[in-house]
Amino acid sequence: MEIGISTFVETNPDVKTGELISHAQRIRDVVEEIVLADQVGLDVYGVGEHHRADYAASSPAVILAAAASQTKRIRLTSAVTVLSSADPVRVFQDFATLDGISNGRAEIMAGRGSFIESFPLFGYDLNDYDELFDEKLDLLLKLRDSEKVTWEGKHRPSFNNLGIYPRPVQEKLPVWIGSGGNQESVVRAGLLGLPLVLAIIGGRPVQFAPLVELYKKAAAHAGHDASKLTVASHSHGFIADTTDEAVEKFFPPAQATMNMLGRERGWGHYSRATFDAARSLEGALYVGDVDTVAEKIIYLRKEVGITRFMLHTPLGTMPHEDVMRAIELLGKEVAPKVRAEISRWEAENEVAR
């Protein structure tokens, strides 16, 4: 069971003071957070691409490269790369470069993007939303699989037998498919034999179990060994020394962020009752003390089949020292509890077979 962190490098105003952290300071803070995540034994850290004032990560590969030179073990991934509005050649080159700096620890999480600011910014038509992703994913995989590539498509200039450099340290640079629960994207990942990341940020996580089964069936149908494929969860949360402290610190910025996004997207009001319901064992919010969060991750592994868990924290702007403490608790206390129980459970199930 792999356990890690993801962030969008949020820079919303502090809900208590109204102060606005600069993009530069938040980026530097994230690099420190990645270094700490490596030191406390977490497996992966993801940075999500955005192109708006309240998120400072327009170029995840650059932030991850800054951390790569200061870390030794942790894997470094986008979360996600908005592939539909990007040039797959540059994406591959950026992450192959990151792979070189990190000595083989880079990954790409490719997604359509639930935020659409990048489409007008880079001159793409939202009417081509699905077609863009399909074509660009196809090119990205060709670049990963071959040093020299011939390409012809609709949304990017063609090229003939050109080498794409640098090549990564890893034989095949890992490419994940990020999905919010769309069946089509889940099936695509399975048919291509690519690892899958599910954004489980609402409702009941157990509702995603049929999607995991659909993914495995699609993989098996295409001739892939489904048992070797990884399914990850990306879920909001926060850990503190006590559950009361975690709730007190996390709810205000989480509510502010969810209501801001809700106004943009037509969601209902994000209330304390909504928040508290999501903190239950069967809910999608991982907020509490070490034992509470560990129990929920274990439940997710057993009931849904998730084999990599990524805690998205913070949600909104929180003090850097609070985020650092949450990372420390996740790595030093939550992760060992989860790994021990999952190892015991998997061994027991293997014997039962």
N, C-alpha and C positions, 0 to 999 in steps of 0.2 A: 504494500500500500504506500503510494507516494503522497506526500503532503507538502503543500507550498502556499504561496501568497500571490495575489494579483492586485494590480492597481491601475487606475486611469490617471493618476497624478493630478488629483482634484485640487482646484484652487478657488473654491467657493468662499465667500466671506464667513469668518468665524461667527457662529450663531449667537455666541455670548457677547463678544466684544465688537463685532462688526468689522474687525480688521481683515484685510485681504493680503494673503501671503503672495509674494511675487512668484512668477513662473520659475525664475532662476533658483530661488531658495527651495521651492518644493522639489525641483529636479535634483538639487544637491541632497536634500533629505532622503529622497527615494534611493539614491545611490548608497547612502549610509544604511538604509533599511535592507537593501539587498545584501550588503556585506555582512550585516548581523544575521540575516536569514541563513547565509552560508555557514557562519560560525556556530550557530545553534543546531545545525544538522538538518535543515529543511532541504527538500529535494528539488524544488523548482520555484522560480519567480517569474511572473508575467507582467508585461507592461502593455496596456491597450492604447491603440492609436486613436486620436481624436483631433479635430480641427476647429476648436471653439475656445472662447476666452476662459471658460471655467475648467478646462483640462489642459495640462501643459505638455502632453506627450504626443506631439505630432510626428515624432521620429523615434519609436521605441528602440530601434537597433542602436542608435547613438547612446541613449541612456544605458542600455544593457552593456554596450561596449565599455563605457566608463566603469561599470561595476565588474566587468569580466577581468580586468587587469588587477582587481583587488580581491578576487575570490578564487577558490580552488576546486570546489566540487559541485556547487549548485548549478542546475540547468537553467538556461536563460531563454525565455520565449516571448514573442509578442502575444497579446491577449485582447483583441485580435489585431492582425494586419488587415486593413480594409482592402482586400485584393481587387475588388470590383473597380476601384478608382485609382489603383496603383499600376505601375509598370512592372510586370513579373520579372523582367530582366534585372531591374534595379533592386527589387525585393530580394531576389536570389543572391545578387552580388553583395548586398548589405549584410545579409545573414551568413553568407559564406565567409565574409570578412570577420564578422562576430565569432564564427566558429573557429577561425584561426586564432584570434585573440584569446579566446577561452579554452583553446586546445580541445575542441570537440564537444562543447556543451550547448550549442545553439539549437533552437527549434523555431519553426514558424507555425503560428496558429492562424489559419486563413479563414476569413469570414466575409459575408456580404456587408456587414456593418449595420447595427441597429440605429446608428446616428448617420444622417445623410449629408452633413455639411461638406464632405469631401467631394461629392459629385459635382455641384456647380463650381467648386473651387478649382477642380482639375478638368472641367469642361465636358462632363459626362451627363447623359440624359437618363433620368430616373426611369424612363420607360424601358430602358435596356438593362434594368437592375439584375435580372436573372441571367440574361444572355452574357452580360459582361463577366459575371463570376464564373460561369461555365467555361468560357473561352480562356480566361486568364488562369484559371486553375489548371486547365489542360496544358498551357504553355509552361507554367511553373513546374509541373511534374516532369515535363520533357527536359527542362533545364537541369533539374535535379538528377535525372537519370542518365544524361549524356553530356559529354564535354562539348561536342559540336552539335549544333541544332539547325535544322531547316524549319522555318515557320511561315505559315500563311493564315491570316485570320481577318476578321472584319473590323476589329476595334484597335488594332495596333499595326504599324508598318511591318511588312514581311521581311524576312532575311533568309539567306541561303548559306548553309554549312559554315556558320560562324561559331567560333569558340567563345564560351562564356566563362569569365575568370573574375576573381580567384576561385579555385575549387575548394570545397570544404574539407576539413580534417576527417569528418565522418564520411563513410562510404556513401551513405545516402542521408542528406540533410532531412531530419524529421519534419514532415508537414502534417499538421493536424487540421481537422475541419471543425470550426466552431459553429454551434447551432443553438438557437433558442427553443428548439423543440419541433422544428418543421420536419415532417416525415420525409419530404423529398431530400433534404440535406442529409438526414440520417442514412437513408438508403444509398445516397451517392457515396458517402464515406465508406459504407460497408462494401459496396461494389468495387471501389477503388482500393480497398484494403488499407485505408488510412485511419489512424487513431481519431477518436471523436471526443469533442468537448461539449458538454451540455450546460447551458446557462440556466441553472436551477435557482431562480431568484423569486419565485412566487408559488402559491398553491401548496400542494403536498408532493414532496420529492418522489414518493412511491408511484405517483402517476407517470413518472418517466421510465419506470421499469419496462413497460411494453415497447418503448422506443429502443431501449437497449437490446431487447430480444429481436426487434425488427432489424436493427443494425447487424446483429450477429447472423441472422438468417440471410441477409443480403450478402454479407461477406462469404458465408459458406456457399451460397449459390454461385458466387463468382470464383470459387475455388480457393479462397483464402482460409487459413487456419484461424477461425474466430477466437480460439482459446489464447492466441498470442496477441490479439488486438487489445488496445488500452482504451478505456472509457473514463473520461475525467468529468468532474463537476466543478463549475465556477459558481460560488455562492457567497452572498453577503454575510458579514459577521464581524465580531470583535470579542476579544478575550481580555479579562482583567482578573485580579486576585480574588474578587468575589463577584457573584452574579449581579448583585445590586449595583456595584461600581460599574460593571460593564454596561448595564442598562442605562444608568444615569449618564454615562459619558457618550454612549453610542446613539441613543434615541434622538436627541435634538438635531445633530447634523444629518442623521439618516432621514428623519422626517422632512427636514428642509430640502434635502436633495430629491427625495421621492415626490414631494409636492411640486417642486420646480419642474421636474420632468413630467409630472402629471398634468400641469397646466399646458405644457407644450404638446402633449399627446392625447389629452382628453381622458386621463385616468380619474378615478374617484379620489376623494381626500384620503391621505395616508394618516390614519389616526393611531392613538396609543393602543386601542383595542386591536387594530390590524397588526401592529407591531408585536403585541403580546401573544397573539394567536400564532404568529409565525415563529415565535421562540419555543413553542412546544416541541416535543420529541418528533412529531410527524410534520412539523413546519419547515420552511425553507430558509430560516434565519438562524445563524450560528453565533448566538450572543450569550455569553455567560462566563462562568468560571471554568477551570480546567476540566473538571469531571463532566460538567454539562455539555461542553463542546465535544469532548472525546466521545461521550455516549451517542451524540447525534451523528458524528462521522462514522462510527461503528455501525449504527443503524442504516445509514446510507449505503455502506458497503454491502451489508448483508441483504438488504431489501431491494436495492436497485442494481447492484452489480458494479458500482463505481470502483475503479482501482487507482485513480489519482484524484485527490481532493485539493482544490485551490480556494483558499479563503480570500475573498475580495475585501480588503480592509486598508484604509478607512473608506467609509461611504460618505462623501462630503469631506470637509476640512476638520481635522482633529489635531491636537497638539502632537508634535513629532515624538516627544518622550512617551506619550501614551501608546502610539503606534509601535514604537520600539519595544515597549513592555509586552504588548500583545504578541509580537513576533517571537520574543524570548520565551513566553509561556507556550506558544504553539510548538516551537522547536524542542524545548527542553522538557516539557511536561505532557502536553497533549499528544504529540507524535509518538513518543515511546509507549504510552498507554494504548493508543490505537493499534500500533504495529504489533504489540504483544498479543492483544486480544484477537486481531485478525489472523495472525499466524497460528494461534491455538485453534481458532474456528476452522481455518482452512485445513489444518492437519486432521482435525476431527472428522471433517467431511470427507477427506481423502480415505481415511480408514473405513468410514461407513460405506464407501463405494465397493 
